[in-house]
C-alpha cells in the first residue's frame, strides 16, 4: 500500500484553473501591448497631419506677402 499513487483531483483542478488564468492574463497583456504599440506608432502621424495644413497656410501667406512686397512700389 505504501507504493500506491493517489490521484488528487483538487490539485489537478487547481492547476487547470491556474493555467487558464495565466492564459487569460497573457491574452489581456497581448492586447494591451498591441494597443500601446499602435498608439505609439499613430501618434506622430496624427500630429503631423494636424500640423501640415497650418504649415501650408503659413507658406502660402509668406509667399503672398513676398509677391506683394515685390510688386507694390516703395515710397
The first five atom37 places (N, CA, C, CB, O) and aatype in JSON, in Angstrom:
{
  "aatype": [20, 20, 20, 20, 20, 20, 20, 20, 20, 20, 20, 20, 20, 20, 20, 20, 20, 20, 20, 20, 20, 20, 20, 20, 20, 20, 20, 20, 20, 20, 20, 20, 20, 20, 20, 20, 20, 20, 20, 20, 20, 20, 20, 20, 20, 20, 20, 20, 20, 20, 20, 20, 20, 20, 20, 20, 20, 20, 20, 20, 20, 20, 20, 20, 20, 20, 20, 20, 20, 20, 20, 20, 20, 20, 20],
  "atom_mask": [
    [1, 1, 1, 1, 1],
    [1, 1, 1, 1, 1],
    [1, 1, 1, 1, 1],
    [1, 1, 1, 1, 1],
    [1, 1, 1, 1, 1],
    [1, 1, 1, 1, 1],
    [1, 1, 1, 1, 1],
    [1, 1, 1, 1, 1],
    [1, 1, 1, 1, 1],
    [1, 1, 1, 1, 1],
    [1, 1, 1, 1, 1],
    [1, 1, 1, 1, 1],
    [1, 1, 1, 1, 1],
    [1, 1, 1, 1, 1],
    [1, 1, 1, 1, 1],
    [1, 1, 1, 1, 1],
    [1, 1, 1, 1, 1],
    [1, 1, 1, 1, 1],
    [1, 1, 1, 1, 1],
    [1, 1, 1, 1, 1],
    [1, 1, 1, 1, 1],
    [1, 1, 1, 1, 1],
    [1, 1, 1, 1, 1],
    [1, 1, 1, 1, 1],
    [1, 1, 1, 1, 1],
    [1, 1, 1, 1, 1],
    [1, 1, 1, 1, 1],
    [1, 1, 1, 1, 1],
    [1, 1, 1, 1, 1],
    [1, 1, 1, 1, 1],
    [1, 1, 1, 1, 1],
    [1, 1, 1, 1, 1],
    [1, 1, 1, 1, 1],
    [1, 1, 1, 1, 1],
    [1, 1, 1, 1, 1],
    [1, 1, 1, 1, 1],
    [1, 1, 1, 1, 1],
    [1, 1, 1, 1, 1],
    [1, 1, 1, 1, 1],
    [1, 1, 1, 1, 1],
    [1, 1, 1, 1, 1],
    [1, 1, 1, 1, 1],
    [1, 1, 1, 1, 1],
    [1, 1, 1, 1, 1],
    [1, 1, 1, 1, 1],
    [1, 1, 1, 1, 1],
    [1, 1, 1, 1, 1],
    [1, 1, 1, 1, 1],
    [1, 1, 1, 1, 1],
    [1, 1, 1, 1, 1],
    [1, 1, 1, 1, 1],
    [1, 1, 1, 1, 1],
    [1, 1, 1, 1, 1],
    [1, 1, 1, 1, 1],
    [1, 1, 1, 1, 1],
    [1, 1, 1, 1, 1],
    [1, 1, 1, 1, 1],
    [1, 1, 1, 1, 1],
    [1, 1, 1, 1, 1],
    [1, 1, 1, 1, 1],
    [1, 1, 1, 1, 1],
    [1, 1, 1, 1, 1],
    [1, 1, 1, 1, 1],
    [1, 1, 1, 1, 1],
    [1, 1, 1, 1, 1],
    [1, 1, 1, 1, 1],
    [1, 1, 1, 1, 1],
    [1, 1, 1, 1, 1],
    [1, 1, 1, 1, 1],
    [1, 1, 1, 1, 1],
    [1, 1, 1, 1, 1],
    [1, 1, 1, 1, 1],
    [1, 1, 1, 1, 1],
    [1, 1, 1, 1, 1],
    [1, 1, 1, 1, 1]
  ],
  "atom_positions": [
    [[0.8, -1.19, 0.0], [0.0, 0.0, 0.0], [0.85, 1.26, 0.0], [-0.92, -0.01, 1.18], [0.37, 2.33, -0.39]],
    [[2.08, 1.17, 0.42], [2.92, 2.36, 0.52], [3.3, 2.89, -0.86], [4.18, 2.05, 1.32], [3.58, 4.08, -1.0]],
    [[3.31, 2.03, -1.87], [3.72, 2.45, -3.21], [2.54, 2.91, -4.07], [4.44, 1.33, -3.9], [2.73, 3.22, -5.25]],
    [[1.34, 2.96, -3.53], [0.19, 3.39, -4.31], [0.27, 4.88, -4.58], [-1.12, 3.04, -3.57], [0.67, 5.67, -3.73]],
    [[-0.11, 5.25, -5.79], [-0.15, 6.67, -6.14], [-1.57, 7.15, -5.93], [0.32, 6.91, -7.62], [-2.54, 6.47, -6.26]],
    [[-1.67, 8.32, -5.38], [-3.0, 8.87, -5.15], [-3.29, 9.93, -6.2], [-3.12, 9.47, -3.72], [-2.4, 10.66, -6.62]],
    [[-4.52, 9.99, -6.61], [-4.95, 10.94, -7.61], [-5.67, 12.06, -6.89], [-5.85, 10.27, -8.69], [-6.8, 11.9, -6.42]],
    [[-4.99, 13.22, -6.81], [-5.54, 14.35, -6.08], [-6.3, 15.25, -7.05], [-4.41, 15.14, -5.34], [-5.7, 16.08, -7.75]],
    [[-7.6, 15.08, -7.09], [-8.42, 15.84, -8.03], [-8.39, 17.33, -7.75], [-9.85, 15.34, -7.99], [-8.49, 18.13, -8.68]],
    [[-8.26, 17.72, -6.5], [-8.23, 19.15, -6.17], [-6.96, 19.81, -6.71], [-8.32, 19.36, -4.65], [-7.0, 20.96, -7.14]],
    [[-5.84, 19.1, -6.69], [-4.59, 19.65, -7.23], [-4.69, 19.77, -8.74], [-3.39, 18.76, -6.84], [-4.21, 20.75, -9.32]],
    [[-5.3, 18.79, -9.38], [-5.46, 18.85, -10.84], [-6.35, 20.04, -11.21], [-6.05, 17.52, -11.38], [-6.04, 20.8, -12.12]],
    [[-7.46, 20.18, -10.51], [-8.39, 21.27, -10.78], [-7.72, 22.62, -10.5], [-9.66, 21.11, -9.92], [-7.91, 23.58, -11.26]],
    [[-6.96, 22.69, -9.44], [-6.26, 23.92, -9.09], [-5.25, 24.3, -10.18], [-5.55, 23.78, -7.74], [-5.17, 25.46, -10.57]],
    [[-4.5, 23.32, -10.66], [-3.52, 23.57, -11.72], [-4.21, 23.98, -13.02], [-2.66, 22.31, -11.96], [-3.72, 24.84, -13.74]],
    [[-5.35, 23.37, -13.3], [-6.1, 23.7, -14.51], [-6.61, 25.15, -14.45], [-7.28, 22.73, -14.69], [-6.5, 25.89, -15.43]],
    [[-7.16, 25.54, -13.32], [-7.65, 26.9, -13.15], [-6.5, 27.9, -13.21], [-8.41, 27.05, -11.83], [-6.63, 28.96, -13.82]],
    [[-5.39, 27.56, -12.6], [-4.22, 28.44, -12.62], [-3.7, 28.63, -14.04], [-3.1, 27.88, -11.72], [-3.36, 29.74, -14.45]],
    [[-3.64, 27.54, -14.81], [-3.17, 27.61, -16.19], [-4.13, 28.44, -17.05], [-3.01, 26.21, -16.77], [-3.69, 29.25, -17.86]],
    [[-5.41, 28.23, -16.87], [-6.4, 29.01, -17.62], [-6.29, 30.49, -17.27], [-7.83, 28.5, -17.33], [-6.42, 31.35, -18.14]],
    [[-6.05, 30.79, -16.02], [-5.88, 32.18, -15.6], [-4.65, 32.82, -16.23], [-5.78, 32.27, -14.1], [-4.68, 33.98, -16.64]],
    [[-3.57, 32.06, -16.29], [-2.35, 32.58, -16.91], [-2.56, 32.83, -18.4], [-1.19, 31.6, -16.71], [-2.1, 33.84, -18.94]],
    [[-3.26, 31.92, -19.07], [-3.53, 32.11, -20.5], [-4.4, 33.33, -20.71], [-4.21, 30.86, -21.1], [-4.15, 34.13, -21.62]],
    [[-5.41, 33.49, -19.88], [-6.27, 34.67, -19.98], [-5.5, 35.96, -19.75], [-7.41, 34.57, -18.99], [-5.71, 36.94, -20.46]],
    [[-4.62, 35.96, -18.77], [-3.82, 37.16, -18.48], [-2.87, 37.47, -19.63], [-3.02, 36.97, -17.18], [-2.64, 38.63, -19.94]],
    [[-2.33, 36.43, -20.26], [-1.44, 36.66, -21.4], [-2.2, 37.26, -22.57], [-0.77, 35.35, -21.82], [-1.67, 38.09, -23.3]],
    [[-3.46, 36.84, -22.75], [-4.29, 37.43, -23.81], [-4.51, 38.92, -23.55], [-5.66, 36.69, -23.91], [-4.39, 39.74, -24.46]],
    [[-4.82, 39.26, -22.31], [-5.05, 40.66, -21.95], [-3.77, 41.46, -22.13], [-5.55, 40.78, -20.49], [-3.8, 42.57, -22.66]],
    [[-2.64, 40.91, -21.69], [-1.35, 41.6, -21.85], [-1.03, 41.81, -23.33], [-0.22, 40.81, -21.16], [-0.52, 42.86, -23.72]],
    [[-1.31, 40.81, -24.15], [-1.04, 40.91, -25.58], [-1.86, 42.02, -26.21], [-1.33, 39.57, -26.27], [-1.34, 42.81, -26.99]],
    [[-3.14, 42.08, -25.88], [-3.99, 43.14, -26.42], [-3.56, 44.51, -25.92], [-5.45, 42.89, -26.03], [-3.54, 45.48, -26.68]],
    [[-3.21, 44.6, -24.65], [-2.78, 45.88, -24.08], [-1.5, 46.37, -24.75], [-2.56, 45.75, -22.56], [-1.4, 47.54, -25.13]],
    [[-0.53, 45.48, -24.89], [0.73, 45.87, -25.53], [0.53, 46.23, -27.0], [1.75, 44.75, -25.4], [1.16, 47.15, -27.5]],
    [[-0.35, 45.5, -27.68], [-0.64, 45.81, -29.07], [-1.27, 47.19, -29.21], [-1.57, 44.76, -29.67], [-0.93, 47.94, -30.12]],
    [[-2.2, 47.5, -28.31], [-2.84, 48.82, -28.35], [-1.84, 49.92, -28.05], [-4.0, 48.88, -27.34], [-1.86, 50.97, -28.7]],
    [[-0.95, 49.7, -27.08], [0.07, 50.7, -26.77], [1.0, 50.92, -27.96], [0.89, 50.28, -25.53], [1.35, 52.06, -28.28]],
    [[1.4, 49.84, -28.62], [2.28, 49.96, -29.78], [1.6, 50.7, -30.92], [2.73, 48.57, -30.25], [2.21, 51.54, -31.58]],
    [[0.34, 50.39, -31.14], [-0.41, 51.07, -32.2], [-0.55, 52.55, -31.91], [-1.81, 50.44, -32.36], [-0.38, 53.39, -32.8]],
    [[-0.84, 52.89, -30.66], [-0.97, 54.29, -30.27], [0.36, 55.02, -30.44], [-1.45, 54.39, -28.81], [0.39, 56.15, -30.91]],
    [[1.45, 54.38, -30.05], [2.77, 54.98, -30.18], [3.12, 55.22, -31.64], [3.82, 54.1, -29.52], [3.78, 56.21, -31.97]],
    [[2.7, 54.32, -32.52], [3.01, 54.47, -33.95], [2.13, 55.52, -34.61], [2.84, 53.13, -34.66], [2.6, 56.26, -35.48]],
    [[0.86, 55.62, -34.22], [-0.08, 56.51, -34.88], [0.04, 57.95, -34.38], [-1.49, 56.02, -34.67], [-0.26, 58.89, -35.12]],
    [[0.45, 58.13, -33.15], [0.51, 59.47, -32.55], [1.33, 60.47, -33.38], [1.09, 59.38, -31.16], [0.83, 61.56, -33.65]],
    [[2.55, 60.15, -33.79], [3.31, 61.12, -34.6], [2.66, 61.41, -35.95], [4.73, 60.61, -34.82], [2.73, 62.53, -36.45]],
    [[2.02, 60.39, -36.54], [1.35, 60.61, -37.82], [0.17, 61.57, -37.66], [0.87, 59.27, -38.41], [-0.04, 62.44, -38.5]],
    [[-0.58, 61.4, -36.6], [-1.7, 62.3, -36.34], [-1.24, 63.71, -36.09], [-2.5, 61.8, -35.17], [-1.85, 64.67, -36.56]],
    [[-0.15, 63.83, -35.35], [0.4, 65.17, -35.05], [0.85, 65.85, -36.34], [1.59, 65.06, -34.05], [0.59, 67.04, -36.54]],
    [[1.53, 65.11, -37.2], [1.99, 65.67, -38.46], [0.82, 66.05, -39.36], [2.91, 64.68, -39.18], [0.86, 67.08, -40.04]],
    [[-0.22, 65.22, -39.36], [-1.39, 65.51, -40.18], [-2.09, 66.78, -39.71], [-2.37, 64.33, -40.16], [-2.65, 67.52, -40.52]],
    [[-2.07, 67.04, -38.42], [-2.69, 68.26, -37.91], [-1.82, 69.5, -38.16], [-2.96, 68.12, -36.42], [-2.35, 70.59, -38.35]],
    [[-0.52, 69.34, -38.15], [0.38, 70.47, -38.35], [0.52, 70.85, -39.83], [1.75, 70.16, -37.77], [0.81, 72.0, -40.16]],
    [[0.32, 69.88, -40.71], [0.54, 70.12, -42.14], [-0.34, 71.24, -42.71], [0.27, 68.84, -42.91], [0.2, 72.11, -43.39]],
    [[-1.64, 71.26, -42.48], [-2.44, 72.38, -43.03], [-1.99, 73.75, -42.53], [-3.91, 72.18, -42.69], [-1.98, 74.71, -43.29]],
    [[-1.62, 73.84, -41.26], [-1.12, 75.1, -40.72], [0.16, 75.54, -41.41], [-0.89, 74.99, -39.23], [0.33, 76.72, -41.71]],
    [[1.04, 74.6, -41.65], [2.29, 74.93, -42.34], [2.05, 75.37, -43.78], [3.24, 73.72, -42.32], [2.71, 76.28, -44.28]],
    [[1.09, 74.73, -44.44], [0.76, 75.11, -45.82], [0.2, 76.53, -45.85], [-0.24, 74.12, -46.44], [0.58, 77.33, -46.71]],
    [[-0.7, 76.84, -44.92], [-1.27, 78.19, -44.86], [-0.19, 79.22, -44.59], [-2.37, 78.27, -43.78], [-0.18, 80.28, -45.21]],
    [[0.72, 78.93, -43.67], [1.82, 79.87, -43.39], [2.7, 80.08, -44.61], [2.67, 79.36, -42.22], [3.11, 81.21, -44.89]],
    [[2.99, 79.02, -45.33], [3.83, 79.13, -46.52], [3.15, 79.97, -47.59], [4.17, 77.74, -47.08], [3.77, 80.83, -48.21]],
    [[1.86, 79.73, -47.81], [1.11, 80.49, -48.81], [1.05, 81.97, -48.4], [-0.32, 79.92, -48.99], [1.21, 82.85, -49.25]],
    [[0.83, 82.23, -47.13], [0.76, 83.61, -46.64], [2.09, 84.32, -46.83], [0.35, 83.63, -45.16], [2.12, 85.47, -47.29]],
    [[3.18, 83.66, -46.49], [4.5, 84.28, -46.67], [4.8, 84.52, -48.15], [5.6, 83.39, -46.06], [5.36, 85.55, -48.51]],
    [[4.43, 83.57, -48.99], [4.66, 83.74, -50.42], [3.85, 84.92, -50.96], [4.29, 82.45, -51.18], [4.36, 85.73, -51.74]],
    [[2.6, 85.01, -50.53], [1.76, 86.12, -50.95], [2.34, 87.46, -50.5], [0.34, 85.96, -50.41], [2.34, 88.42, -51.26]],
    [[2.84, 87.51, -49.27], [3.44, 88.75, -48.76], [4.69, 89.11, -49.55], [3.78, 88.62, -47.28], [4.91, 90.29, -49.85]],
    [[5.5, 88.12, -49.9], [6.72, 88.39, -50.66], [6.38, 88.89, -52.05], [7.6, 87.14, -50.74], [7.03, 89.81, -52.56]],
    [[5.39, 88.28, -52.68], [4.98, 88.72, -54.02], [4.41, 90.12, -53.95], [3.95, 87.75, -54.64], [4.72, 90.95, -54.81]],
    [[3.6, 90.41, -52.95], [3.01, 91.74, -52.8], [4.09, 92.77, -52.56], [2.0, 91.76, -51.64], [4.04, 93.87, -53.11]],
    [[5.06, 92.43, -51.75], [6.16, 93.36, -51.48], [6.97, 93.64, -52.74], [7.08, 92.8, -50.39], [7.43, 94.76, -52.95]],
    [[7.13, 92.65, -53.58], [7.91, 92.82, -54.82], [7.13, 93.65, -55.84], [8.27, 91.46, -55.43], [7.74, 94.39, -56.62]],
    [[5.82, 93.54, -55.85], [5.01, 94.24, -56.85], [4.7, 95.68, -56.46], [3.71, 93.5, -57.09], [4.81, 96.59, -57.29]],
    [[4.32, 95.9, -55.22], [3.92, 97.23, -54.78], [5.14, 98.15, -54.75], [3.23, 97.16, -53.39], [6.18, 97.8, -54.19]],
    [[4.99, 99.32, -55.35], [6.14, 100.25, -55.35], [6.41, 100.81, -53.96], [5.89, 101.4, -56.33], [5.5, 101.05, -53.17]],
    [[7.68, 100.99, -53.69], [8.08, 101.53, -52.39], [8.02, 103.06, -52.44], [9.51, 101.05, -52.0], [8.28, 103.67, -53.47]],
    [[7.67, 103.65, -51.31], [7.57, 105.12, -51.23], [8.9, 105.73, -50.92], [6.55, 105.54, -50.19], [9.0, 106.95, -50.82]]
  ]
}
